[in-house]
Amino acid sequence: MTDVGASPSGSPAGGAWPFVGREEALAEIDALASMAGVGGVIISGPAGIGKTRLADEFVRRREGERIVRLTGSPATADIPYAALAHLVLADALAAGDTTPVQVLAAVRAALGTGARTVLVADDVGWIDEASWSIVGHLLALGEAFVVGTNRTSTPLPVTFDALVRRHGFTWITPAELADGDVIATAEQYLGVPLDPRSADRLVQLCGGNPLYLRELLLQGIQSGDVAIWPSGTAWLQPDVARSSRLVEVVGERLRALGDAERSLLQLVTVVDDVGFADLERLGAVDIAVGLERQGLLRVDRVGDDHLVRPAHPLHAEVVRTTTGPIEARVQLRRAIDLVRSRPVARADDPLRIAVWQLDAGLDDIDPAALVAGARSASAAFDV
């Protein structure tokens, strides 16, 4: 077994991030940019879905066009013309020449009148409203095309919303990467084919999210969890707990939850197949609805059942990682009580209860359930 840096293809790990699975969306933006009456495109979606990368790839291929970035952040969202400050002459700012007419004239002088400029705006919700009013004038003059990104959870300014409607903006939401695209991206980045088991694990963990995929690969490389088999395939066993970046990205959403929401999400993560009837017995239907609206729970149809689960497999991993040992023991006891209270037990409920009892360090464990579990694990070659 060799280090990933010595891949048979000679491609060094950690090179340029591949652009895979977004060709159709890129072609759509290209087509819209050439249409009359379309002032821009807003690429919208959850964190990590690849909004900025798609915008950057569009810009990279616009040879001969002027590209200007609008810069905005939560700290400058209320400062007039902050997003356009780099285009306005310092002398004008120092002299206080910041009326809309003067700012528009200064921006047009910086961009060059007549020719169209592609304005790239990451996180459009954080661009100040005064800057958007200037952009509206540029659009009306036919001197701008906007490519913006927006996280679905970020509210949009009133001025921007009116601008979008007036100038025929189109919204594009990149889909999650297909399983084949996840594997192709990883293999291009690593420079070697993935071992099938590693590919399955990576697909399961990242859930089609390009940011999660990238961080899992980087963590694997940096921690030495990627190796090349003699067959020339890469073995990867990503450990979410060791990826501080991933834990931080997902944990940011979890920290905003109330105690009841976080507790239910932890319980659902432990049980994994909570049903509607389970939620009703817990008196937690309203809490579950709130978590679903936040994109943290989903409902899967399995046979005749509707099962409530964490919306993303990586969310479940981070919940487990960030749950302390005392809190985990509490949730294991809740899981045992919940499953035991089911009017009709499911086939594997006794085994799962026994495993949870072991994990929680309890004494009243059914030995027969453990024996049955050991036989099942042995039959599945999962010792």
Salt bridges, closest charged atoms under 4 A:
ASP30 OD1 - ARG62 NH1 3.36
ASP56 OD1 - ARG69 NH2 2.75
GLU57 OE1 - ARG53 NH2 3.40
GLU57 OE2 - ARG60 NH2 2.61
GLU57 OE2 - ARG61 NH2 3.04
GLU65 OE2 - ARG62 NH2 2.85
GLU65 OE1 - ARG116 NH2 3.28
GLU143 OE2 - ARG108 NH2 2.63
ASP161 OD2 - ARG165 NH2 3.38
ASP195 OD2 - ARG197 NE 3.40
GLU215 OE2 - ARG245 NE 3.91
ASP225 OD2 - ARG242 NH1 3.28
GLU248 OE2 - ARG255 NH2 2.93
ASP272 OD2 - ARG309 NE 3.86
ASP273 OD1 - ARG342 NH2 3.38
ASP273 OD2 - ARG346 NH1 2.83
ASP273 OD1 - ARG352 NH2 3.10
ASP278 OD1 - ARG281 NH2 2.60
ASP278 OD2 - ARG342 NH2 2.99
ASP300 OD2 - ARG298 NH2 2.80
ASP300 OD2 - ARG309 NH1 3.30
GLU317 OE2 - ARG201 NH2 3.92
GLU317 OE2 - ARG320 NH1 3.70
ASP349 OD1 - ARG342 NH1 3.15
ASP349 OD1 - ARG352 NH1 3.37
ASP364 OD2 - ARG340 NH2 3.88
